[in-house]
């Protein structure tokens, strides 16, 4: 069974803390994505990657960075968390050129106090 | 900026009803179209792709109108288990990030 695993389902952090959200997929997918989902705003793309060590900004990259050192792992980093980064974060992966079927992780709900 | 617009709903329908959602997209270069389903507190999952000729999967029918830049999803004989948020999704090509609509919430009532 295909799987995208996000390291933490729920996190509570304080303003200014550095936050790491980890995502691992076991499908040998080339493409990986980080979204955040907020009520009334839908899914918004933060960063994506089509290959190891490659990254591209999405629609809302400010305040975030990413790391893809291995094909199966895509990390989202909040260098200095702020309250407006309280959200549900969803990682997804897909096969190259197959656009359309994204496989999502269960999500990480981050609260920044 | 590429946009995908959906009526947020909620659509509250009785069991057995037929319900239709529409979605419009702004980028005329869009090539691929999909409907995703997201249950409450769960991650989105692919429901079906949308082909130019229209396609059907059981009680679900998806249609694409390129001239008017909209896609639709028709659900016949609604079940309680169809209650979810339905996300309209488009992309330019096979390897371009998907653009998600904000979703339409459906509640099927007994």
Interface residues (C-beta under 8 A of the other chain):
Chain A: X31 X33 X35 X40 X41 X42 X43 X45 X48 X50 X58 X90 X96 X97 X98 X99 X100 X101 X102 X104 X105 X106 X107
Chain B: X8 X32 X34 X42 X43 X44 X45 X46 X49 X87 X89 X91 X93 X94 X95 X96 X97 X98 X100 X101 X102 X103
